[in-house]
């Protein structure tokens, strides 16, 4: 279970570090479209039934929204450190605040895994975590591939 939880934490960290920048690269994909693709992918790859998916995804997206808010706060703290007049004490506070945001996100992950266990087996939760990681990996691959195509097509003009 520790391994599955670690995988889940790593995938969540990846999601919050990389997904916002990927979404920025593909403005034609709205948040709703992204979530629908994610839902379809995870449902299929994890083998969720329609009933399981209907219970899981409202909680899953609720968790993503909460974590997004904490990550936004962490990014704001990082930006504070760019000020050349930032004092050593302020850097200390910034570093601790960023770590606290990560801890809060980890605690949220644990809280929601416990909620998922009320209607999903541990195996299904593990399968969801693997599917989520695969989704993000494929998304990254697609973003890299699209970036290469854009630069090539731009060079041909």
N, C-alpha and C positions, 0 to 999 in steps of 0.2 A: 504494500500500500504506500510505503514511503517513496518507492520508485515512481509510482503513478502520480503521487502528489508532486514530486519534484518535476516530472515531465509537465504537469499542468502549470506549475509555477513558471517554468522556463518558457512555455508557450505563451503564457499571459504577459510575461516581460517582453517577449518578442512582439506580441501584438501591440503593446502600447508604445514600444520604441519605433517600430517600423511601419505599422499600418497607417498612422496619420500622414507620413510622408508619401506613402504609396497612393493614398487617396488624393493627395494634392497633385500627384503626377497624372491622375486620370480623372479630371473634373467631370467627365460625362457619367461617371458612376456615382449616383447619389448614395447617401447613407442607407436608405431603404433598399436600394438595389444591391448594395454590398451585403447587407444583412440577409436578403433573400437568397443570394448566391451562397453565402456562408451556411445558412440554414439547410438548403438543399444538399450541399456538399457533405456537411456533418451528418445529416440524417441518413444519407445514402451510405457513406463510409462507415459510420458507427452502427448501421443496421437498426436505427430507431424505428419503432412503430409510429404510426400517426398519433396515437394517444400519448406515447412517450414524448414525441417531439412537441406536441401541444402543451405539455406540462413543462418541458425542459426549457424551450427557447424564451418564453417570457422572463423566466428567472435569469437565464444566461445573458440576455440583452440588458436586463436591469443591472446585473453585475458589471457588464462592460461599461455602462453609463456611469456607474459609481466610480469605477476605477479610472475612467477617463477624466473625471473631475479631479481626482487626486493627482493624476499624472499632469494635468494642466497646471495645477498648483506647483508641482515640482519643477515644471519648465519655467514658470514665472520666477521661482527662486533661483534657478540657474541663470536666468537673465539678469537678476539683481547683481550677481557676481561679475558681470561684464563691466560694471562701473569701475573706472580706474581709482576712484576714491573709496572703494569698499575697504573697511577696516578688517583686521585679523579677527576681531570678535564677531563681526558680521559674517565673515566667511565661515566661522565656526557654527553660527546659527543656521546658515544656509545649508551646510553639509548635513547637519543633524535633521533639519526639516526635510531634506530630500530623502534621507534614510528612513525617517518616520513615515513618509508617504509610501515608500516601498513596503515597510512593515504593515501599514494599514491595508495595502493591496493584498499582501499575503494573507492577512487575517480575513479579509473579505473572501478570498479564494477558499479558505478552509470553511468559513461559514456557509458558503454556497454549495460546496461539495457535500456538506452535511444535509443541506436541503435536498440536493439531488438524490441522495441515498434513500429518501423517503419514497421514491417512485422508480429509481433506476438501480440496477445491481452495480456493485463495484466494478465488475467487468465492463458493463456498458459505459460507466463513467470513464474508465480507462480508454475504451474505444473512442469515446467522444474526444478525449484529450489528444489521442493520436491523430484523429481526423482533423482536429483544429490545427495541430502543428503542420499537418500535410497541406491543409488549405493555405496557410500562411506561406509555406515553402513554395507552393505552386504559384501563389500570387506574386511572390518575389521574383520567381523565374519569369513570369509573364511580364512583369514591369521591366526587368532587365532586357528581355527580348524586344519589347515594344520600344524601349529607348534606343536600342541598336538599329531597329528598322527606321525610326524617325530620323536618326542621324544619317543613315544611308540614303533615305529618300530625299532628305534635304540636300545632300551632296550632288544628287543627280540633276536637280533643277537648274 
